[in-house]
Amino acid sequence: MSALAERPGVRRPRERRRSPWRRLPAAPLSLAAGAAAWELIGHLADVSFFPPLSTVLARLADITSEGMILGSLGGSLINLAAGFAISLVAGLAIGVAMGRYRKVEAALGIYVYALLTAPSLVFAPIFFSLLGAGRGSIIAVVVMYAMFVIVINTASAIQSVPAHLVEMARSYGAGEGRILLRVMLPAALPMIMAGVRLGVGRAVTGMINGEMFIAVVGLGHVVTEAGGRFDSAEVLAVLLVVIAVALSAVGLVQAVDRRVTRWVPKTTRGH
């Protein structure tokens, strides 16, 4: 027996027992609760514009079996991928230039902040008139939604790099290019990836809004047609698909983020 147990009047400290509820994953519980609430409210409200979840899922199965979802989803994913790729490349390039060089920030900053705060959908008619009712207009709308948040996060990340790291690299004879690639970008990467995550979410919003306005291809076209028929079940069914696309896109970016920032302590990551 231990000395602690042999001493009279001294109790062995109790081990903390973890509640079985804490072992359950939070996300599935939240989804189950949300689904149950949707089903219950849909039945209790009994209104045409908010059908129960079971009705929406049945409608989703119908339009999927008809080939409507898969065909439209392919077009939407092309719009999303093209628009986000342009946003990512341009956003990183402009953001790095603004963050590193004050004259570039002074010249471009006013435009970047103005376009970030402006409602991005108001540019859809302009793109429609310039590019026509095609894929190019939708991709341009996606870029307007996604690019500027990447620009601003990247610029802020570059500016937040500690000056002593730059001075130390310069003292060892590193040139501007090496300082940027070997010092500033790695140090700024966690904050840059936070902007990329925000950008991909906004890209999905731009995709669906652009398709709804221009209404020629993609899931937004399906939503517009269903809304014209006042088919709320189909509108909500497509909305579930859009949410799944958004979560998948954000999850993919988070996976890339975890891989490229493995050296960053978890407490300092932008999750």
Secondary structure as UniProt FT lines:
FT   HELIX           3..6
FT   TURN            8..9
FT   HELIX           20..23
FT   HELIX           26..45
FT   TURN            48..49
FT   HELIX           53..65
FT   TURN            66..67
FT   HELIX           68..100
FT   HELIX           102..117
FT   HELIX           120..123
FT   HELIX           124..131
FT   HELIX           135..159
FT   HELIX           163..171
FT   TURN            172..173
FT   HELIX           176..179
FT   HELIX           180..184
FT   HELIX           185..214
FT   HELIX           218..228
FT   TURN            229..230
FT   HELIX           232..260
FT   TURN            261..263
FT   HELIX           266..268
//
